[in-house]
């Protein structure tokens, strides 16, 4: 879960994220590390930034939001190409 502004910046702190997602500190660190390694987010305490994905095809740019599941699926499709 990430609430971000138009630049992808999120001001949710670790405590808020852990509470909203019912996870402990180690789980958050592991998840954050994976998202950073796959270039989905940038992070510098306390700010997260959701990074832009290269579009898989031009028809996807409808201006609508994507769920995290869709973002991860798209990232895996790009990675496997």
N, C-alpha and C positions, 0 to 999 in steps of 0.2 A: 504494500500500500504506500502510495506516495502522493502527496498533494503538492503541486508545483505551480510556479508562476509561468509566464509566457517564455521565460528563458530556461525552463526546466529546473529552477532552483526550488528546493524544498527546505522549509525551516522546521520540520518535525525533528525533534531531538531523538536520541536513542531511547530514552525512557518512554516517550510517546509512541514510538514505533513498536517497541517491545510490548507495551500495554495493548495497543490496537491489534497486534498480530498474535498475542498470547505466546511470546517466545522469550527465552532467556538470553542473557548477554552472549554466551558462546554461540548460540544458534544465529543471532543477529550478526556477529562477527564473521561467521562462516558464510552466511548468505551474502553479506556485503562484499566479502572478498571475491566470491564467485561472480557477482555482478560487475565488480571493478575489472576483473580479469577478462571478462567477455565484452568489455567496453560498453556496458549498458548504463553505468553510472560513473560519476566522478564524486569523490568525497574528501572533504577536509573539515574536521570537526568545527562546528556542528552542522555544516551545510552539505546536503546531497544535491547533485545535479543529474537529472535524467538526460542522457546523451541522445543525440539524433541517430536514428538508424537509416542506413541507405535504403531507399525504397526498393522492394522486390520487383514491383511493376508499377507503371504510371497510373493504373486505375485505382490504386489504393489511396491516393492522396485526395480523399473526399473532405478533409477538414474535420472528420469525426474523430473522437477519442478512441484509443485502443485499450483493451484490458491488459493487465500484466501478463496473463496467459497468452494472449495474442502476440504481445511483444516478444516473449520468450520463444514462442513457436516460430515467429518470423526470424529471430536471431539464429535459431538452430537450423532453419532452412538455408539461410545465407551462409552459415558456417559449413554446412554439408555440401554446398555447391562447388 
